[in-house]
Amino acid sequence: INYVQFLIGDCYLRLKDYDTAREYFKLALEKEHEEMALSYEAMCELEYIAGNYEACVEACDRLLAIEKRSLVAYNNKAKACFELDYIKEAMDASFKAIEIYPYIAEPYEIQIKIHMKYKNIEMAKNVIQSYNETGIISQRMSLCSARIALEEGKLEEALGYVEKVLGDNEDISDLSEEEQPYIIRAYIYEEMNKPEEAISA
């Protein structure tokens, strides 16, 4: 029955009814069962999406207590710690996530955000290079490249990265928010002093 509670909670999570989803996940975790890790994974993702970053970190730590090499736990912990400005913890968790599975862009993106926060542009570029060595195409990394180019004042280069993302096949998207490239493109046009293009971007 606990697994059934998890499945119901997962349906509510997909419907973005976070409060109801949380209640079902809590019910799923009341008794130990073979699929407990799935419920903890769902709680990690739920609390991050809902913006409850402290609760997300707690859920990730509970998951790691039963599954020491959990990509879901370390990835969500890295993201939540970054939002909480726990920089060392965010960096440590991102490295763990990459060690477990180096083929998703999110933990690399956290490292890039940290380096850019402290104006370490070359370090941010090194992270992108490290990801590119996996051979996996990532729209997240293209947008990170665009942000770095923006930071360097290379507006045409930044626009090129964004246009590449917008021209990609939607099937390869790994963006959490599909409007991101449009927002960045509008900002670039503003910086170029092209208000009409910014409005239509």
C-alpha atoms as one frame of an Amber mdcrd trajectory, in Angstrom:
protein
   0.000   0.000   0.000   2.925   2.375   0.627   4.012   2.045  -2.983   0.467
   2.862  -4.082   0.633   6.036  -1.963   3.854   6.937  -3.766   2.229   6.427
  -7.174  -0.726   8.635  -6.224   1.658  11.290  -4.907   3.659  11.135  -8.116
   0.497  11.814 -10.122  -0.227  14.891  -8.011   3.389  16.015  -8.420   3.016
  15.875 -12.196  -0.220  17.882 -11.852   1.778  20.465  -9.813  -0.481  19.979
  -6.797   2.495  20.017  -4.465   0.665  20.057  -1.133  -1.404  16.972  -1.970
   1.624  15.218  -3.450   3.600  15.890  -0.264   0.878  14.352   1.904   0.863
  11.148  -0.155   4.659  10.906  -0.120   4.616  11.284   3.668   2.082   8.451
   3.875   4.312   6.346   1.624   7.224   6.892   4.025   5.390   6.023   7.249
   6.470   2.376   7.063   9.632   0.862   5.651   9.255  -0.878   2.301  11.406
  -1.885  -0.652  10.582   1.187  -2.744  11.236   3.828  -0.062  14.031   5.382
  -2.117  11.521   6.317  -4.828   9.430   8.254  -2.315  12.492  10.062  -0.970
  13.572  10.900  -4.521  10.132  12.337  -5.190  10.307  14.408  -1.994  13.690
  15.818  -3.048  12.300  16.899  -6.390   9.013  18.157  -4.939  10.603  20.383
  -2.305  13.057  21.844  -4.805  10.348  22.612  -7.365   8.146  24.096  -4.616
  10.981  26.375  -3.526  11.310  24.777  -0.080  15.092  24.558  -0.284  15.828
  23.706   3.362  13.245  20.917   3.204  14.808  19.760  -0.073  18.241  19.482
   1.529  16.742  17.527   4.439  14.975  15.153   2.036  18.198  14.668   0.072
  20.116  13.823   3.259  17.445  11.296   4.253  17.699   9.700   0.826  21.496
   9.550   1.056  21.169   7.757   4.384  19.603   4.800   2.579  21.167   5.205
  -0.875  24.686   6.584  -0.620  25.241   7.118  -4.364  21.967   8.770  -5.291
  22.229  11.057  -8.295  18.787  12.514  -7.527  19.854  13.395  -3.981  23.159
  15.022  -4.869  21.771  16.877  -7.898  18.829  18.347  -5.989  20.993  19.081
  -2.964  23.445  21.002  -5.157  20.630  23.092  -6.642  18.943  23.747  -3.282
  22.206  24.639  -1.542  23.014  27.101  -4.306  19.648  28.804  -3.804  20.363
  28.956  -0.057  23.822  30.408  -0.761  25.492  27.367   0.830  28.250  27.574
  -1.743  30.674  24.919  -0.461  27.862  22.417   0.066  26.480  23.158  -3.412
  29.872  22.635  -5.018  30.535  19.428  -3.049  27.143  17.967  -3.991  27.568
  18.903  -7.648  30.926  17.112  -7.796  29.331  14.012  -6.239  26.510  14.101
  -8.805  29.009  14.357 -11.663  31.087  11.522 -10.210  28.002   9.284 -10.147
  26.734  10.223 -13.603  28.653  12.794 -15.669  26.180  12.959 -18.573  23.546
  15.429 -17.323  24.172  19.165 -17.394  22.469  20.331 -14.197  25.355  19.800
 -11.734  27.782  21.410 -14.176  25.378  24.346 -14.468  25.462  24.812 -10.689
  29.254  24.977 -10.776  29.117  27.515 -13.603  26.647  29.664 -11.657  28.946
  29.572  -8.633  31.993  30.587 -10.665  30.063  33.378 -12.361  28.740  34.611
  -9.015  32.361  35.214  -8.029  33.400  36.431 -11.506  35.608  33.384 -12.147
  34.865  33.381 -15.877  37.763  31.136 -16.899  36.735  28.546 -14.307  33.187
  28.661 -15.681  34.538  28.065 -19.188  36.547  25.115 -17.894  33.368  23.536
 -16.516  31.679  23.876 -19.904  34.706  22.270 -21.558  34.569  19.432 -19.040
  30.911  18.804 -19.877  31.529  19.049 -23.628  34.046  16.225 -23.314  31.120
  13.893 -22.548  29.966  14.380 -26.148  26.369  15.023 -25.044  24.572  18.017
 -26.572  23.014  20.243 -23.922  20.906  23.330 -24.387  21.648  24.202 -20.757
  25.332  24.404 -21.594  24.624  26.509 -24.688  22.730  29.003 -22.532  25.542
  28.959 -19.970  27.917  29.815 -22.818  25.578  32.644 -23.796  25.608  34.029
 -20.250  29.398  33.880 -20.128  29.635  35.701 -23.467  27.225  38.315 -22.104
  29.403  38.749 -19.029  32.350  39.372 -21.350  30.365  41.865 -23.421  30.393
  39.592 -26.493  26.808  40.221 -27.534  26.918  38.711 -31.024  28.531  35.542
 -29.662  25.912  35.340 -26.907  23.127  35.774 -29.455  24.632  32.997 -31.563
  24.421  30.530 -28.677  20.796  31.470 -28.007  19.791  31.221 -31.666  21.394
  27.769 -31.786  19.212  26.640 -28.892  16.088  28.058 -30.539  16.983  26.278
 -33.767  17.573  22.904 -32.114  15.131  20.047 -32.336  12.817  20.187 -29.302
  13.511  16.499 -28.642  17.000  17.302 -27.332  15.894  19.997 -24.880  17.161
  19.634 -21.318  15.845  23.021 -20.172  13.682  23.182 -17.067  12.058  26.394
 -18.309  11.440  26.556 -22.046  11.122  30.359 -22.008  14.751  30.815 -20.895
  16.295  31.330 -24.357  13.623  33.888 -25.259  14.286  35.856 -22.069  18.033
  35.850 -22.689  17.557  36.839 -26.334  15.359  39.790 -25.332  18.019  40.902
 -22.829  20.745  40.683 -25.487  18.713  42.842 -27.886  18.224  45.381 -25.108
  21.992  45.461 -24.573  22.398  45.943 -28.334  20.004  48.891 -28.113  17.513
  47.164 -30.395  14.239  47.678 -28.521  11.965  46.489 -31.340  13.793  43.150
 -31.559  13.721  42.884 -27.745   9.957  43.322 -27.699   9.410  40.698 -30.408
  11.980  38.263 -28.964
